[in-house]
Amino acid sequence: MASWGCPHEVGGRCGKVNDLPCDPGMKGCVLAGRFFFIGSEEKNRRLREKQARPAGEAGNDAPASGSD
């Protein structure tokens, strides 16, 4: 059996999000919007928003086209 540990979690507290109790996927967590969490629609909202965006709208993913 494998396990995963967050490098920001120390003693059950999040060193990245104001020393709050660690809750993977909470707002500000490095996992938020990157992974799917079973049983938590609130944590999955950002991931679903990112998946719904049309290709190329995600910001700097595509190189800017310019005319000379």
PASEBA-1860 file (N, C-alpha, C; in nm, 3 decimals):
! residues 68
1> MASWGCPH> 0.084/-0.118/0.000/0.000/0.000/0.000/0.089/0.124/0.000 ~ 0.055/0.219/-0.083/0.134/0.343/-0.094/0.061/0.457/-0.024 ~ 0.138/0.554/0.016/0.077/0.673/0.078/0.144/0.796/0.020 ~ 0.079/0.907/0.040/0.129/1.035/-0.011/0.135/1.133/0.105 ~ 0.235/1.215/0.107/0.245/1.317/0.211/0.272/1.452/0.149 ~ 0.203/1.552/0.195/0.222/1.688/0.144/0.345/1.750/0.209 ~ 0.434/1.811/0.131/0.552/1.873/0.189/0.519/1.996/0.274 ~ 0.397/2.049/0.261/0.357/2.167/0.337/0.292/2.130/0.471
9> EVGGRCGK> 0.259/2.002/0.489/0.194/1.958/0.612/0.298/1.923/0.718 ~ 0.287/1.988/0.833/0.376/1.960/0.945/0.288/1.945/1.068 ~ 0.286/1.827/1.123/0.207/1.802/1.244/0.057/1.823/1.222 ~ 0.008/1.791/1.101/-0.135/1.806/1.073/-0.177/1.948/1.039 ~ -0.081/2.040/1.029/-0.109/2.180/0.997/-0.047/2.213/0.862 ~ -0.109/2.307/0.789/-0.060/2.347/0.658/0.035/2.466/0.672 ~ 0.159/2.446/0.631/0.258/2.553/0.636/0.241/2.654/0.524 ~ 0.159/2.623/0.425/0.136/2.714/0.313/0.014/2.803/0.335
17> VNDLPCDP> -0.088/2.751/0.403/-0.213/2.824/0.420/-0.232/2.862/0.567 ~ -0.160/2.963/0.611/-0.176/3.025/0.743/-0.179/2.928/0.860 ~ -0.104/2.819/0.851/-0.095/2.721/0.959/-0.231/2.665/1.000 ~ -0.324/2.658/0.906/-0.456/2.599/0.931/-0.444/2.447/0.935 ~ -0.543/2.380/0.994/-0.541/2.233/0.989/-0.540/2.187/0.843 ~ -0.456/2.088/0.814/-0.443/2.040/0.677/-0.574/1.978/0.629 ~ -0.623/2.025/0.515/-0.743/1.973/0.451/-0.713/1.972/0.301 ~ -0.658/1.861/0.249/-0.619/1.856/0.108/-0.728/1.905/0.014
25> GMKGCVLA> -0.692/2.001/-0.071/-0.786/2.057/-0.167/-0.853/2.185/-0.122 ~ -0.829/2.227/0.003/-0.893/2.351/0.051/-0.839/2.470/-0.029 ~ -0.909/2.582/-0.021/-0.867/2.703/-0.092/-0.725/2.739/-0.050 ~ -0.639/2.759/-0.148/-0.499/2.792/-0.123/-0.407/2.672/-0.126 ~ -0.464/2.552/-0.118/-0.385/2.429/-0.121/-0.325/2.409/-0.260 ~ -0.203/2.356/-0.265/-0.139/2.332/-0.393/-0.212/2.226/-0.475 ~ -0.298/2.148/-0.413/-0.373/2.045/-0.483/-0.505/2.097/-0.541 ~ -0.552/2.211/-0.493/-0.682/2.266/-0.536/-0.680/2.291/-0.686
33> GRFFFIGS> -0.782/2.241/-0.756/-0.794/2.261/-0.899/-0.706/2.172/-0.983 ~ -0.631/2.083/-0.920/-0.542/1.994/-0.994/-0.585/1.848/-0.986 ~ -0.659/1.814/-0.882/-0.700/1.676/-0.859/-0.847/1.669/-0.825 ~ -0.908/1.552/-0.848/-1.048/1.529/-0.817/-1.058/1.470/-0.677 ~ -1.147/1.527/-0.594/-1.168/1.479/-0.458/-1.305/1.414/-0.449 ~ -1.310/1.287/-0.413/-1.435/1.214/-0.401/-1.512/1.265/-0.279 ~ -1.640/1.295/-0.300/-1.727/1.336/-0.190/-1.718/1.483/-0.152 ~ -1.657/1.566/-0.235/-1.646/1.708/-0.203/-1.662/1.793/-0.328
41> EEKNRRLR> -1.785/1.830/-0.359/-1.810/1.912/-0.478/-1.744/2.049/-0.467 ~ -1.738/2.106/-0.348/-1.676/2.238/-0.331/-1.529/2.234/-0.373 ~ -1.458/2.129/-0.335/-1.316/2.117/-0.371/-1.298/2.089/-0.520 ~ -1.398/2.032/-0.584/-1.388/1.998/-0.726/-1.436/2.110/-0.818 ~ -1.493/2.216/-0.764/-1.548/2.324/-0.846/-1.442/2.386/-0.937 ~ -1.325/2.418/-0.885/-1.221/2.482/-0.966/-1.171/2.390/-1.077 ~ -1.156/2.261/-1.045/-1.113/2.166/-1.148/-1.215/2.161/-1.260 ~ -1.342/2.158/-1.228/-1.448/2.153/-1.330/-1.448/2.282/-1.413
49> EKQARPAG> -1.423/2.396/-1.350/-1.416/2.523/-1.424/-1.301/2.521/-1.523 ~ -1.185/2.470/-1.480/-1.070/2.462/-1.568/-1.096/2.369/-1.685 ~ -1.163/2.256/-1.660/-1.192/2.160/-1.766/-1.294/2.215/-1.865 ~ -1.381/2.305/-1.822/-1.485/2.360/-1.908/-1.435/2.470/-1.999 ~ -1.319/2.526/-1.972/-1.264/2.633/-2.055/-1.229/2.581/-2.194 ~ -1.256/2.662/-2.295/-1.213/2.624/-2.430/-1.060/2.623/-2.438 ~ -1.005/2.542/-2.525/-0.860/2.535/-2.543/-0.805/2.671/-2.582 ~ -0.692/2.709/-2.525/-0.629/2.836/-2.558/-0.675/2.952/-2.471
57> EAGNDAPA> -0.778/2.933/-2.391/-0.829/3.041/-2.306/-0.764/3.039/-2.169 ~ -0.681/2.942/-2.142/-0.624/2.923/-2.009/-0.513/3.022/-1.976 ~ -0.491/3.121/-2.055/-0.390/3.221/-2.023/-0.276/3.220/-2.121 ~ -0.157/3.189/-2.074/-0.038/3.193/-2.159/-0.002/3.057/-2.215 ~ -0.099/2.970/-2.235/-0.072/2.837/-2.288/-0.028/2.842/-2.434 ~ -0.086/2.931/-2.512/-0.052/2.942/-2.653/0.035/3.064/-2.674 ~ 0.135/3.055/-2.763/0.219/3.173/-2.789/0.138/3.284/-2.855 ~ 0.172/3.405/-2.820/0.102/3.521/-2.877/0.138/3.535/-3.023
65> SGSD> 0.041/3.563/-3.106/0.069/3.585/-3.248/0.072/3.734/-3.274 ~ 0.170/3.774/-3.343/0.184/3.917/-3.373/0.217/3.937/-3.519 ~ 0.184/4.051/-3.571/0.217/4.080/-3.710/0.326/4.185/-3.713 ~ 0.420/4.165/-3.802/0.533/4.259/-3.811/0.517/4.352/-3.926
END
